[in-house]
Amino acid sequence: MLGEADNRLSQRSRNLHRVKNKARMLRALYERLDRLQEAVAVVEAATASL
């Protein structure tokens, strides 16, 4: 997924449709990053209490 995103984001956007697609992709990537960070925090809290 990251390779695909890197490829798409590195391409030049010449119209509004492509710019909007890039914005959607960035938003999706940040949402996934947020979920991963939350999951790491839960795991760290669980292992710290052991």
CNS distance restraints for C-alpha pairs under 8 A (distance, minus, plus):
assign (resid   1 and name CA) (resid   5 and name CA) 6.20 0.50 0.50
assign (resid   2 and name CA) (resid   6 and name CA) 5.97 0.50 0.50
assign (resid   3 and name CA) (resid   7 and name CA) 6.14 0.50 0.50
assign (resid   4 and name CA) (resid   8 and name CA) 6.20 0.50 0.50
assign (resid   5 and name CA) (resid   9 and name CA) 5.86 0.50 0.50
assign (resid   5 and name CA) (resid  25 and name CA) 7.28 0.50 0.50
assign (resid   6 and name CA) (resid  10 and name CA) 6.02 0.50 0.50
assign (resid   7 and name CA) (resid  11 and name CA) 6.67 0.50 0.50
assign (resid   8 and name CA) (resid  22 and name CA) 7.57 0.50 0.50
assign (resid   9 and name CA) (resid  22 and name CA) 6.38 0.50 0.50
assign (resid  13 and name CA) (resid  18 and name CA) 5.57 0.50 0.50
assign (resid  13 and name CA) (resid  19 and name CA) 5.86 0.50 0.50
assign (resid  14 and name CA) (resid  18 and name CA) 7.10 0.50 0.50
assign (resid  14 and name CA) (resid  19 and name CA) 7.77 0.50 0.50
assign (resid  15 and name CA) (resid  19 and name CA) 6.52 0.50 0.50
assign (resid  16 and name CA) (resid  20 and name CA) 6.11 0.50 0.50
assign (resid  17 and name CA) (resid  21 and name CA) 6.27 0.50 0.50
assign (resid  18 and name CA) (resid  22 and name CA) 6.20 0.50 0.50
assign (resid  19 and name CA) (resid  23 and name CA) 6.25 0.50 0.50
assign (resid  20 and name CA) (resid  24 and name CA) 6.22 0.50 0.50
assign (resid  21 and name CA) (resid  25 and name CA) 6.19 0.50 0.50
assign (resid  22 and name CA) (resid  26 and name CA) 6.13 0.50 0.50
assign (resid  23 and name CA) (resid  27 and name CA) 6.14 0.50 0.50
assign (resid  24 and name CA) (resid  28 and name CA) 6.18 0.50 0.50
assign (resid  25 and name CA) (resid  29 and name CA) 6.16 0.50 0.50
assign (resid  26 and name CA) (resid  30 and name CA) 6.19 0.50 0.50
assign (resid  27 and name CA) (resid  31 and name CA) 6.18 0.50 0.50
assign (resid  28 and name CA) (resid  32 and name CA) 6.26 0.50 0.50
assign (resid  29 and name CA) (resid  33 and name CA) 6.17 0.50 0.50
assign (resid  30 and name CA) (resid  34 and name CA) 6.11 0.50 0.50
assign (resid  31 and name CA) (resid  35 and name CA) 6.36 0.50 0.50
assign (resid  32 and name CA) (resid  36 and name CA) 6.21 0.50 0.50
assign (resid  33 and name CA) (resid  37 and name CA) 6.15 0.50 0.50
assign (resid  34 and name CA) (resid  38 and name CA) 6.20 0.50 0.50
assign (resid  35 and name CA) (resid  39 and name CA) 6.18 0.50 0.50
assign (resid  36 and name CA) (resid  40 and name CA) 6.20 0.50 0.50
assign (resid  37 and name CA) (resid  41 and name CA) 6.25 0.50 0.50
assign (resid  38 and name CA) (resid  42 and name CA) 6.32 0.50 0.50
assign (resid  39 and name CA) (resid  43 and name CA) 6.25 0.50 0.50
assign (resid  40 and name CA) (resid  44 and name CA) 6.04 0.50 0.50
assign (resid  41 and name CA) (resid  45 and name CA) 6.06 0.50 0.50
assign (resid  42 and name CA) (resid  46 and name CA) 6.13 0.50 0.50
assign (resid  43 and name CA) (resid  47 and name CA) 6.13 0.50 0.50
assign (resid  44 and name CA) (resid  48 and name CA) 5.95 0.50 0.50
assign (resid  45 and name CA) (resid  49 and name CA) 6.39 0.50 0.50
assign (resid  46 and name CA) (resid  50 and name CA) 6.89 0.50 0.50
